[in-house]
Amino acid sequence: MNALENIQNEARVIVEQLADKEINRMKDMIGGFEEWFNQPGNALVVKHYNGDHVDRYGSIEKYVYMTKFNRWDDDLKQYVLPTVFPTKYSDRQQMYYNKSLANMVYELRLMESKNWEVRYREDFTNANMAKLNRALAKHLTNEMTASDIRVNVGGDGAEVLANVDDKLFKTFGTLCGGYIQCYHYRYRSSLK
């Protein structure tokens, strides 16, 4: 009995490892920003009545715009990065049509908040457990009996294998996402 619950508990390790991978991706991204930010002339400086100050929040948008937002140059016949950061939002608004770049700005700004990693891990794990549970519930119920539950994690995916009522249950998650898009699994399940 409790096949669904037992497999969900064993499969949680997949989601936890996926959360680690996603957080490491985000840390690499903030590391790239920090390296760029600390080079002279890169940080966005805002003038105030009481003196100039460095705007980290705005510098994130500048970083993504200057290092990731490339456009086609008809004369050079290639994609090129901008050489100047526009001061008016309307001039840099086109960058936000690229949802990957908009998401990158959002994630970098998220990492500026306190305890971002703890909150992000919790939200990410909960969302991906719900997705995994939906995949498992397509074939399993708690009235079934599961034994020999095995979880295998590889470089490009993960699988959960179990003997459920003398049938082989298999859920294979293919790893998707990466540099800009959030890591996630796409699941396929079967009970044969």
Backbone hydrogen bonds in HBPLUS format (Angstrom, degrees):
<---DONOR---> <-ACCEPTOR-->    atom                        ^
c    i                          cat <-CA-CA->   ^        H-A-AA   ^      H-
h    n   atom  resd res      DA  || num        DHA   H-A  angle D-A-AA Bond
n    s   type  num  typ     dist DA aas  dist angle  dist       angle   num
A0002-ASN N   A0142-ASN O   2.70 MM 140  3.97 151.3  1.78 146.5 136.9     1
A0006-ASN N   A0002-ASN O   2.94 MM   4  6.02 165.4  1.96 155.3 159.8     2
A0003-ALA N   A0144-MET O   3.09 MM 141  5.23 141.4  2.25 139.7 137.8     3
A0007-ILE N   A0003-ALA O   3.00 MM   4  6.11 166.2  2.02 154.8 158.3     4
A0008-GLN N   A0004-LEU O   2.94 MM   4  6.07 156.1  1.99 148.1 155.5     5
A0009-ASN N   A0005-GLU O   3.01 MM   4  6.21 159.9  2.05 148.8 153.5     6
A0010-GLU N   A0006-ASN O   3.06 MM   4  6.31 158.8  2.10 146.6 152.2     7
A0011-ALA N   A0007-ILE O   2.84 MM   4  5.89 153.2  1.91 148.4 156.2     8
A0014-ILE N   A0011-ALA O   2.94 MM   3  5.58 144.3  2.07 118.5 127.0     9
A0016-GLU N   A0012-ARG O   3.00 MM   4  6.32 158.4  2.05 155.1 162.0    10
A0017-GLN N   A0013-VAL O   2.96 MM   4  6.10 157.3  2.01 146.0 151.2    11
A0018-LEU N   A0014-ILE O   2.93 MM   4  6.15 149.5  2.03 144.1 153.4    12
A0019-ALA N   A0015-VAL O   2.88 MM   4  6.13 149.6  1.97 145.3 153.2    13
A0020-ASP N   A0016-GLU O   3.08 MM   4  6.38 152.6  2.16 142.0 148.9    14
A0021-LYS N   A0017-GLN O   3.03 MM   4  6.31 157.1  2.09 145.3 151.1    15
A0022-GLU N   A0018-LEU O   2.94 MM   4  6.19 157.3  1.99 149.4 155.5    16
A0023-ILE N   A0019-ALA O   2.90 MM   4  6.08 162.8  1.93 152.9 157.3    17
A0024-ASN N   A0020-ASP O   2.92 MM   4  6.09 155.1  1.98 147.5 154.6    18
A0025-ARG N   A0021-LYS O   3.00 MM   4  6.23 149.4  2.10 142.2 150.5    19
A0026-MET N   A0022-GLU O   3.01 MM   4  6.31 156.3  2.07 147.0 153.1    20
A0027-LYS N   A0023-ILE O   2.88 MM   4  6.12 151.4  1.96 146.4 154.5    21
A0028-ASP N   A0024-ASN O   2.97 MM   4  6.19 151.7  2.05 144.9 152.0    22
A0029-MET N   A0025-ARG O   3.03 MM   4  6.32 150.3  2.12 142.7 151.2    23
A0030-ILE N   A0026-MET O   2.93 MM   4  6.26 157.3  1.98 151.0 156.2    24
A0031-GLY N   A0027-LYS O   2.88 MM   4  6.01 143.3  2.01 139.5 150.3    25
A0032-GLY N   A0028-ASP O   3.01 MM   4  6.31 149.2  2.10 145.1 152.1    26
A0033-PHE N   A0029-MET O   3.09 MM   4  6.45 153.5  2.17 143.5 150.8    27
A0034-GLU N   A0030-ILE O   2.85 MM   4  6.08 163.4  1.88 149.1 153.1    28
A0035-GLU N   A0031-GLY O   3.02 MM   4  6.20 160.1  2.06 147.9 152.8    29
A0036-TRP N   A0032-GLY O   3.08 MM   4  6.26 163.8  2.11 146.6 150.9    30
A0037-PHE N   A0033-PHE O   2.72 MM   4  5.84 164.0  1.74 159.1 164.5    31
A0038-ASN N   A0034-GLU O   3.05 MM   4  6.11 150.2  2.14 146.6 151.8    32
A0039-GLN N   A0036-TRP O   3.17 MM   3  5.55 162.7  2.20 111.2 116.5    33
A0042-ASN N   A0039-GLN O   3.25 MM   3  5.92 164.1  2.27 141.9 142.8    34
A0055-ASP N   A0044-LEU O   2.82 MM  11  5.52 173.9  1.82 166.8 168.9    35
A0046-VAL N   A0053-HIS O   2.84 MM   7  5.50 170.3  1.85 165.7 163.1    36
A0053-HIS N   A0046-VAL O   2.95 MM   7  5.50 155.3  2.02 149.9 157.7    37
A0048-HIS N   A0051-GLY O   3.16 MM   3  5.11 136.7  2.35 110.7 123.1    38
A0051-GLY N   A0048-HIS O   3.10 MM   3  5.11 160.1  2.14 112.3 111.5    39
A0059-SER N   A0055-ASP O   2.84 MM   4  5.94 142.8  1.98 141.0 153.0    40
A0060-ILE N   A0056-ARG O   3.07 MM   4  6.30 135.9  2.27 145.5 153.5    41
A0062-LYS N   A0058-GLY O   3.08 MM   4  6.43 158.5  2.13 147.8 154.3    42
A0063-TYR N   A0059-SER O   2.79 MM   4  5.96 154.6  1.85 145.7 152.4    43
A0064-VAL N   A0060-ILE O   3.08 MM   4  6.37 167.5  2.10 154.9 156.2    44
A0065-TYR N   A0061-GLU O   2.93 MM   4  6.06 164.0  1.95 150.8 156.0    45
A0066-MET N   A0062-LYS O   2.81 MM   4  5.88 166.8  1.83 154.1 157.7    46
A0067-THR N   A0063-TYR O   2.92 MM   4  5.85 144.6  2.05 147.6 156.1    47
A0068-LYS N   A0064-VAL O   2.95 MM   4  5.23 147.9  2.05 138.4 143.0    48
A0071-ARG N   A0080-VAL O   2.87 MM   9  5.47 158.5  1.92 152.3 151.5    49
A0080-VAL N   A0071-ARG O   2.75 MM   9  5.47 157.8  1.79 152.0 155.4    50
A0073-ASP N   A0078-GLN O   2.88 MM   5  5.62 164.3  1.90 148.1 152.6    51
A0077-LYS N   A0073-ASP O   2.76 MM   4  5.62 130.9  2.00 145.5 160.0    52
A0091-ASP N   A0088-LYS O   3.06 MM   3  5.49 141.4  2.21 107.4 117.8    53
A0092-ARG N   A0089-TYR O   2.95 MM   3  5.28 139.2  2.12 107.8 119.5    54
A0093-GLN N   A0089-TYR O   2.88 MM   4  5.81 112.5  2.35 150.9 169.5    55
A0095-MET N   A0092-ARG O   3.20 MM   3  5.88 150.6  2.29 115.5 122.1    56
A0096-TYR N   A0093-GLN O   2.93 MM   3  5.56 140.7  2.09 116.9 126.4    57
A0097-TYR N   A0094-GLN O   3.10 MM   3  5.44 161.2  2.13 109.6 115.6    58
A0098-ASN N   A0095-MET O   3.15 MM   3  5.80 156.8  2.20 114.5 120.9    59
A0101-LEU N   A0098-ASN O   3.08 MM   3  5.51 121.9  2.43 107.8 121.0    60
A0102-ALA N   A0098-ASN O   3.03 MM   4  6.35 158.9  2.08 153.4 160.2    61
A0103-ASN N   A0099-LYS O   2.89 MM   4  5.96 153.1  1.96 140.4 147.5    62
A0104-MET N   A0100-SER O   2.96 MM   4  6.18 145.1  2.08 137.2 147.0    63
A0105-VAL N   A0101-LEU O   3.03 MM   4  6.34 156.2  2.09 149.6 154.3    64
A0106-TYR N   A0102-ALA O   3.04 MM   4  6.32 161.0  2.08 145.1 150.5    65
A0107-GLU N   A0103-ASN O   2.81 MM   4  6.07 166.0  1.83 156.0 158.8    66
A0108-LEU N   A0104-MET O   2.97 MM   4  6.10 165.2  1.99 150.6 154.6    67
A0109-ARG N   A0105-VAL O   2.99 MM   4  6.14 156.9  2.05 148.5 155.2    68
A0110-LEU N   A0106-TYR O   2.84 MM   4  6.07 145.7  1.95 145.9 156.6    69
A0111-MET N   A0107-GLU O   3.07 MM   4  6.34 148.5  2.17 146.0 152.9    70
A0112-GLU N   A0109-ARG O   3.09 MM   3  5.21 156.4  2.15 103.2 110.5    71
A0113-SER N   A0110-LEU O   3.13 MM   3  5.77 164.4  2.15 117.1 121.7    72
A0119-ARG N   A0115-ASN O   3.29 MM   4  6.53 176.1  2.29 161.0 161.5    73
A0120-TYR N   A0116-TRP O   2.78 MM   4  5.80 161.1  1.82 151.9 158.4    74
A0121-ARG N   A0117-GLU O   2.88 MM   4  5.89 161.7  1.91 145.8 151.1    75
A0122-GLU N   A0118-VAL O   3.13 MM   4  6.31 161.6  2.16 146.2 150.9    76
A0123-ASP N   A0119-ARG O   3.00 MM   4  6.23 171.4  2.01 155.0 157.1    77
A0124-PHE N   A0120-TYR O   2.78 MM   4  5.81 165.2  1.80 154.5 159.5    78
A0125-THR N   A0121-ARG O   2.86 MM   4  5.87 163.0  1.89 147.2 152.3    79
A0126-ASN N   A0122-GLU O   2.99 MM   4  6.11 164.9  2.01 149.1 153.6    80
A0127-ALA N   A0123-ASP O   3.01 MM   4  6.14 164.5  2.03 149.3 153.5    81
A0128-ASN N   A0124-PHE O   2.98 MM   4  6.13 162.5  2.02 149.7 154.7    82
A0129-MET N   A0125-THR O   2.83 MM   4  5.89 146.2  1.94 147.7 157.0    83
A0130-ALA N   A0126-ASN O   3.10 MM   4  6.26 153.5  2.17 143.4 149.8    84
A0131-LYS N   A0127-ALA O   3.21 MM   4  6.51 151.1  2.30 138.9 146.4    85
A0132-LEU N   A0128-ASN O   2.93 MM   4  6.13 158.4  1.98 143.1 148.9    86
A0133-ASN N   A0129-MET O   2.76 MM   4  5.90 162.3  1.79 151.0 156.3    87
A0134-ARG N   A0130-ALA O   3.02 MM   4  6.22 147.7  2.13 142.2 149.9    88
A0135-ALA N   A0131-LYS O   3.21 MM   4  6.52 154.9  2.28 143.1 149.2    89
A0136-LEU N   A0132-LEU O   2.93 MM   4  6.26 156.6  1.99 153.8 160.7    90
A0137-ALA N   A0133-ASN O   2.86 MM   4  5.93 158.3  1.91 146.9 153.0    91
A0139-HIS N   A0136-LEU O   3.22 MM   3  6.02 157.5  2.27 120.4 124.8    92
A0140-LEU N   A0136-LEU O   3.06 MM   4  6.02 147.5  2.17 150.0 159.3    93
A0144-MET N   A0141-THR O   3.37 MM   3  5.74 161.8  2.41 105.9 111.1    94
A0165-ASP N   A0145-THR O   3.04 MM  20  5.62 144.2  2.18 158.9 164.4    95
A0147-SER N   A0163-ASN O   2.85 MM  16  5.16 147.3  1.96 140.7 151.6    96
A0163-ASN N   A0147-SER O   2.85 MM  16  5.16 173.0  1.86 161.7 160.2    97
A0150-ARG N   A0161-LEU O   2.74 MM  11  5.13 163.4  1.77 156.2 159.7    98
A0161-LEU N   A0150-ARG O   2.82 MM  11  5.13 164.6  1.85 152.7 158.1    99
A0152-ASN N   A0159-GLU O   2.89 MM   7  5.30 166.5  1.91 156.6 161.2   100
A0159-GLU N   A0152-ASN O   2.79 MM   7  5.30 155.7  1.85 152.6 160.6   101
A0154-GLY N   A0157-GLY O   2.77 MM   3  5.31 169.6  1.78 158.1 160.1   102
A0175-LEU N   A0156-ASP O   2.99 MM  19  5.22 171.7  1.99 127.3 128.4   103
A0158-ALA N   A0173-GLY O   2.89 MM  15  5.11 148.4  1.99 142.0 151.0   104
A0173-GLY N   A0158-ALA O   2.64 MM  15  5.11 171.9  1.64 163.4 166.1   105
A0160-VAL N   A0171-THR O   2.84 MM  11  5.20 150.1  1.93 145.3 155.3   106
A0171-THR N   A0160-VAL O   3.00 MM  11  5.20 152.1  2.08 144.1 152.3   107
A0162-ALA N   A0169-PHE O   3.05 MM   7  5.19 145.9  2.17 144.6 147.1   108
A0169-PHE N   A0162-ALA O   2.83 MM   7  5.19 179.4  1.83 162.9 162.7   109
A0164-VAL N   A0167-LYS O   2.78 MM   3  5.18 157.3  1.83 161.8 160.9   110
A0167-LYS N   A0164-VAL O   2.91 MM   3  5.18 140.4  2.07 108.2 120.3   111
A0192-LYS N   A0168-LEU O   3.01 MM  24  5.40 157.6  2.06 151.2 148.3   112
A0170-LYS N   A0190-SER O   2.91 MM  20  5.37 161.1  1.94 156.1 159.5   113
A0190-SER N   A0170-LYS O   2.80 MM  20  5.37 141.2  1.95 150.5 162.0   114
A0172-PHE N   A0188-ARG O   2.83 MM  16  5.38 162.8  1.86 159.3 161.7   115
A0188-ARG N   A0172-PHE O   2.96 MM  16  5.38 141.2  2.11 139.1 151.3   116
A0174-THR N   A0186-ARG O   2.87 MM  12  5.21 162.4  1.90 146.9 146.0   117
A0186-ARG N   A0174-THR O   3.01 MM  12  5.21 146.5  2.12 133.5 143.3   118
A0176-CYS N   A0184-HIS O   2.77 MM   8  5.38 159.3  1.81 170.5 173.2   119
A0184-HIS N   A0176-CYS O   3.01 MM   8  5.38 152.7  2.08 142.0 143.8   120
A0178-GLY N   A0181-GLN O   2.86 MM   3  5.31 169.9  1.87 136.4 138.6   121
